[in-house]
Amino acid sequence: MRLSRTGTPVPLSKHGRRVTIRTLEPSDYDQWIEIRQRCRNWLLVWEPRPAGATFPPEDRHSFASRCALRDRERQMGSGFGFGIFVGEQLVGELTLSSVIRGPFQNAVIGYWIDQAQAGNGYVPEAVATALAFAFDDLGLHRIEIAIIPRNERSRRVVEKLNIRLEGVAEKFLQINGVWEDHARFAITAEEWRERRDEFLDRWILPEL
């Protein structure tokens, strides 16, 4: 991970056709908390949380600590957290997490979007951009996206990208305190190589 002259991590950014995914910084807090508060009911029903647990604090100090944790994960290569930006406007988040090397070479993508920005195709573009980063830059072999079957908006993302459904994992993850089944979608490096031009032409390269 590159450092600036002041010793702070240089933000990692990757560009799609309209969106930029980049690491969040403490200065992004005001935009982030405005979305989280306005869209609280929209977001929290789908977020991982063990039964009886409270949601993590969302104050400015906690957000800065979260950014620092993401920087450490990036430095170790175990995870990559990104804000999804349209211009300078934050519209959501995407994580490339649980990066496992060795014979597995696997990672998991998760995402959320500002309710006011849903339906604009920003998340599929951000996911396509993250896939290019995962396969072309990191050299991973398999990327997975796990979605609660009834979460139709999240499923539309993988449907737009035509990512393969592998099956349903029963009682896979606690969401809002309940063990939920998850449909597991995945794409391998072999599939990426076959479809790379399709992803680039539709989602990443500038329109001619």
Stockholm file with secondary structure:
# STOCKHOLM 1.0

chainA/1-208         MRLSRTGTPVPLSKHGRRVTIRTLEPSDYDQWIEIRQRCRNWLLVWEPRPAGATFPPEDRHSFASRCALRDRERQMGSGFGFGIFVGEQLVGELTLSSVIRGPFQNAVIGYWIDQAQAGNGYVPEAVATALAFAFDDLGLHRIEIAIIPRNERSRRVVEKLNIRLEGVAEKFLQINGVWEDHARFAITAEEWRERRDEFLDRWILPEL
#=GR chainA/1-208 SS CCBCTTSCBCCCEEECSSEEEECCCGGGHHHHHHHHHHTHHHHHTTSBCCTTCCCCCCSHHHHHHHHHHHHHHHHHTSCEEEEEEETTEEEEEEEEEEEECTTTCEEEEEEEECGGGTTSSHHHHHHHHHHHIIIIISCCSEEEEEECTTCHHHHHHHHHHTCEEEEEEEEEEEETTEEEEEEEEEEEHHHHHHHHHHHIIIIISCCC
#=GC SS_cons         CCBCTTSCBCCCEEECSSEEEECCCGGGHHHHHHHHHHTHHHHHTTSBCCTTCCCCCCSHHHHHHHHHHHHHHHHHTSCEEEEEEETTEEEEEEEEEEEECTTTCEEEEEEEECGGGTTSSHHHHHHHHHHHIIIIISCCSEEEEEECTTCHHHHHHHHHHTCEEEEEEEEEEEETTEEEEEEEEEEEHHHHHHHHHHHIIIIISCCC
//
